[in-house]
Amino acid sequence: MGFPLEFHGVHAAPLAAAHERIRWAVPVPRTDRIRGRSHTCVCQEVQFELCEAGGLAFIRRLRVLQGRVVVHETEWTVTARAVRLWELLLRGRAR
């Protein structure tokens, strides 16, 4: 069963002129289980996921480049810090 055509998830706000720059890195396999806590809408060119694993949290960025999905992640950090960055990202204050 799919979502109705009119269904959309959360969209990140357009990037503000004054914004925090997120440091993205290539993912390193650290655990076999990652819990997706929240995510942006799949209709966007770039999607973001707030993830948790092993008592830490991080943001994952997914983009399709030349027909393949390219994944980058923020540093793994305490949940409160990752959630703060997630909120900034959604408000267009970080990218």
N, C-alpha and C positions, 0 to 999 in steps of 0.2 A: 504494500500500500504506500503510495507517495503522498506528498503534501499537495494541497490545493494550489492551483496556479497563482492565486493571489497571496499565498503565504510567503512571508519574508522574515528572516531573522534580523538580529541587530545589525545596523550599519554603523561603522565608525564615522564620526563627523569629519568633514574636510579638515585638512591639516592647517593649523593656525600658523601665522607668520612667526610668532615666537613659540617655539616648541622644543621639547627635550628630544635629543637624538638617542634612539635606542641602539645599543650595540648588539648586532646579530652575529651569530656564530653557527657553524655547521654542527648539527647534532652529534652527540657522542652517545652510543648505546650504554645506558647505565642501569637499566632495569627492564624486566619483561612486562611490567604493567604500568601504564600511564592512564590516569583518569582525566578525561576532558571535563572541566568544570563549567566552561562557557565557551561560546564561539560566535564569530560574526557570520553574516549571511553568505551562503554559497553562491549567490548571484553576483558577488563582487569579484573583480579580477584578482585581488589579493584577499585571502582569508586569514584570520587570526584565531588562535585557540588559547584559552587559559587552561593550563594543565597542572596536575599535581602527581607527584610520585615520591615515595620514600620520605615523606614528611616535608618535602620542599615543593615549591611551585615555580612555574616559568611560563613564558608566552612563546607559542610556536607560530611562525609565519609560513604560509603555503602560497606559492605562486606557480602558475603554469608557464614554462618557458620552452619554446620549441617543442611542444607536445609532451613534455614531461613535468612532473610536479617537483619543484625545488623547495626544500624545507630548511628553515633556519630557526634558531631558538635564542632566547635571551639566556642570561646566566640563571642557574637554578638557585633560588634564594628562599628565605622564609616567606611564608604565604602572605603575610600582611604587606610586605614590600612588593611582591608580584601583583597583588590585587590593586595596590596603589598605581603601579605602572599600567595595569590593564585599564583602569578608570581613566587615566590620562590619555591612553591610546584611543579609547572610545570617544573621548571629548575632543580629539584632534590636537591635544597638547603634547603628544609624544608620537614618534614614528621612527 
